[in-house]
């Protein structure tokens, strides 16, 4: 089986489906984001039941936990690493009003991963581009292919039909069933936090929807 070393050239995000809330699941300080580990916080505050109750109230109120521990609990030297199980660096400016974070898919053993299914889709696209390039098929064959996918009628590529033509019509016939891709593990790597905003066309111009921004 072939192996490869992969390097990401641009930011890549494959979601785990897990969403985190600011000052509830994670805290930000400076250019770093820490994912809260309640056992560490509880140990810092002691095991007294009254302390735990106050901690619960503070977290549910979404108060900045580092500020709370420093100012309300007297732990003036507390740092983000003292209450977190994982820390990521923030890239670029992040608004104080952006509160939801979507997690990159992680392996419990080796950290961030890109699943094989995602990479296989990228490989299929590359193979398709290669097989339909001008260097591979002549002009007549290209015209026949365009006619087959009904381009002239719809002006849209029917990717399902194109996939059937290039790779095979049934699961048993598809050549890509022999392409088995494993998950990509990024050993000793950490994820970064980026803010994503939505840009929409409204009326005569473009504008960002700041209320929908996510991390």
Wavefront OBJ file of the C-alpha trace (Angstrom):
o trace
v 0.000 0.000 0.000
v 1.317 3.430 -0.942
v 2.102 5.998 1.742
v 2.459 9.756 1.479
v 3.348 12.765 3.568
v 0.837 15.609 3.250
v 1.307 19.310 3.910
v -1.644 21.699 3.881
v -1.078 24.762 1.691
v -4.162 26.706 2.814
v -6.380 26.537 5.917
v -8.374 23.284 5.834
v -11.379 22.497 7.994
v -13.236 19.197 8.195
v -15.756 19.494 10.992
v -16.217 16.901 13.715
v -19.820 18.022 14.217
v -18.914 19.365 17.657
v -19.761 22.996 18.417
v -18.263 24.910 21.356
v -19.460 28.090 23.058
v -17.202 30.915 24.181
v -16.685 31.206 27.958
v -18.603 27.962 28.360
v -16.455 25.427 26.514
v -13.456 27.608 25.653
v -11.794 30.871 26.686
v -9.715 33.367 24.744
v -6.800 35.416 26.003
v -4.504 37.400 23.750
v -3.886 35.354 20.610
v -4.661 31.988 22.199
v -7.767 29.867 22.728
v -7.949 27.340 25.547
v -10.487 24.517 25.754
v -11.694 24.349 29.338
v -10.951 21.300 31.482
v -13.327 21.456 34.449
v -11.232 19.062 36.561
v -8.340 21.532 36.464
v -10.601 24.447 37.366
v -12.245 22.532 40.211
v -8.828 21.543 41.596
v -7.700 25.173 41.575
v -10.800 26.217 43.514
v -10.659 23.334 45.976
v -13.221 20.591 46.505
v -15.632 22.627 48.631
v -19.206 22.160 47.414
v -19.923 25.892 47.729
v -16.964 26.688 45.451
v -18.186 24.206 42.850
v -21.656 25.753 42.940
v -20.191 29.237 42.420
v -18.052 27.917 39.582
v -21.131 26.402 37.926
v -22.990 29.702 38.185
v -20.013 31.578 36.704
v -19.707 29.199 33.730
v -23.449 29.175 33.040
v -23.365 32.985 33.079
v -20.631 32.806 30.398
v -18.304 35.027 32.395
v -14.680 35.047 31.216
v -13.342 32.237 33.377
v -9.758 33.500 33.590
v -10.942 36.936 34.671
v -13.318 35.342 37.195
v -10.582 33.203 38.766
v -8.180 36.124 38.960
v -10.548 38.780 40.252
v -13.180 36.821 42.199
v -11.154 33.854 43.457
v -7.838 35.616 44.076
v -5.832 33.396 41.696
v -3.913 36.331 40.223
v -1.209 34.261 38.509
v -3.608 31.925 36.735
v -2.951 31.398 33.016
v -4.868 29.902 30.135
v -2.775 26.743 30.303
v -3.791 26.122 33.927
v -7.440 25.522 33.009
v -7.220 24.018 29.485
v -6.726 20.548 28.039
v -5.756 21.957 24.627
v -4.584 25.350 23.380
v -4.738 26.724 19.832
v -3.377 29.950 18.381
v -5.751 32.588 17.023
v -4.989 33.763 13.484
v -6.004 37.300 12.540
v -8.499 39.559 14.280
v -11.389 37.894 16.127
v -14.490 39.804 17.188
v -15.580 39.835 20.819
v -19.089 38.999 19.602
v -18.175 35.743 17.810
v -19.116 33.033 20.276
v -19.489 29.740 18.384
v -16.588 27.517 17.388
v -16.772 24.491 15.083
v -14.152 21.891 15.900
v -11.786 20.347 13.371
v -12.047 16.555 13.315
v -9.625 15.031 15.847
v -8.299 11.605 16.721
v -8.136 10.965 20.446
v -4.691 9.423 19.970
v -2.975 11.575 17.354
v -4.692 14.943 17.158
v -6.135 16.640 14.033
v -6.975 14.472 11.026
v -8.401 14.710 7.521
v -10.600 11.654 6.930
v -9.868 9.408 3.977
v -13.340 10.027 2.551
v -12.580 13.756 2.196
v -9.221 13.123 0.564
v -10.715 10.514 -1.783
v -13.181 13.118 -3.076
v -10.289 15.453 -3.870
v -8.416 12.637 -5.621
v -11.499 11.733 -7.707
v -11.743 15.363 -8.847
v -8.059 15.368 -9.825
v -8.436 12.081 -11.726
v -11.533 13.418 -13.508
v -9.676 16.564 -14.559
v -6.758 14.465 -15.796
v -8.922 12.067 -17.809
v -10.914 14.870 -19.473
v -7.985 17.187 -20.238
v -7.273 18.248 -23.811
v -4.053 16.241 -23.742
v -6.003 13.026 -23.096
v -8.981 13.228 -25.455
v -9.278 14.819 -28.869
v -11.804 17.476 -29.883
v -14.311 14.970 -31.280
v -14.247 12.907 -28.109
v -14.691 16.085 -26.064
v -17.774 17.047 -28.110
v -19.250 13.571 -27.649
v -18.706 13.841 -23.909
v -20.382 17.269 -23.783
v -23.357 15.899 -25.748
v -23.664 12.907 -23.420
v -23.940 15.038 -20.288
v -26.560 17.293 -21.976
v -24.449 20.439 -21.626
v -26.023 22.188 -24.592
v -29.541 21.769 -23.200
v -28.990 22.649 -19.554
v -25.726 24.656 -19.596
v -24.899 22.780 -16.398
v -22.607 19.843 -15.799
v -24.516 16.812 -14.515
v -21.771 15.473 -12.292
v -23.635 12.255 -11.494
v -23.888 11.395 -15.181
v -20.309 12.486 -15.835
v -19.133 10.307 -12.939
v -20.963 7.304 -14.412
v -19.358 7.831 -17.810
v -15.813 8.249 -16.511
v -15.741 5.839 -13.568
v -18.576 3.367 -14.217
v -22.344 3.266 -13.747
v -22.684 0.890 -10.777
v -20.837 0.401 -7.508
v -19.344 -2.842 -8.770
v -18.276 -1.287 -12.074
v -16.719 1.905 -10.702
v -12.943 1.960 -11.033
v -12.633 4.162 -7.947
v -13.783 1.315 -5.705
v -10.167 0.161 -5.873
v -9.034 3.545 -4.522
v -8.937 3.054 -0.751
v -7.699 6.070 1.194
v -6.929 6.080 4.900
v -7.239 8.989 7.333
v -4.437 11.547 7.292
v -2.877 12.005 10.737
v -1.030 15.224 11.577
v 1.307 14.073 14.337
v 2.484 16.712 16.819
v 0.406 19.353 15.048
v -1.993 21.877 16.509
v -5.034 23.504 14.980
v -5.485 27.246 14.488
v -8.509 29.415 15.212
v -9.808 31.496 12.285
v -12.899 33.690 12.175
v -15.243 32.959 9.272
v -17.671 35.642 8.100
v -20.413 35.439 5.487
v -20.373 37.914 2.611
v -23.736 38.498 0.932
v -24.936 40.677 -1.911
v -27.708 42.973 -0.695
v -29.238 45.684 -2.862
v -26.425 47.549 -4.572
v -23.469 46.188 -2.665
v -21.753 43.481 -0.669
v -21.804 43.334 3.104
v -20.654 40.999 5.867
v -23.206 39.309 8.107
v -21.312 39.813 11.360
v -24.009 38.132 13.457
v -23.402 34.839 11.652
v -19.612 34.830 12.086
v -18.120 31.582 13.413
v -14.763 30.307 14.600
l 1 2 3 4 5 6 7 8 9 10 11 12 13 14 15 16 17 18 19 20 21 22 23 24 25 26 27 28 29 30 31 32 33 34 35 36 37 38 39 40 41 42 43 44 45 46 47 48 49 50 51 52 53 54 55 56 57 58 59 60 61 62 63 64 65 66 67 68 69 70 71 72 73 74 75 76 77 78 79 80 81 82 83 84 85 86 87 88 89 90 91 92 93 94 95 96 97 98 99 100 101 102 103 104 105 106 107 108 109 110 111 112 113 114 115 116 117 118 119 120 121 122 123 124 125 126 127 128 129 130 131 132 133 134 135 136 137 138 139 140 141 142 143 144 145 146 147 148 149 150 151 152 153 154 155 156 157 158 159 160 161 162 163 164 165 166 167 168 169 170 171 172 173 174 175 176 177 178 179 180 181 182 183 184 185 186 187 188 189 190 191 192 193 194 195 196 197 198 199 200 201 202 203 204 205 206 207 208 209 210 211 212 213 214 215
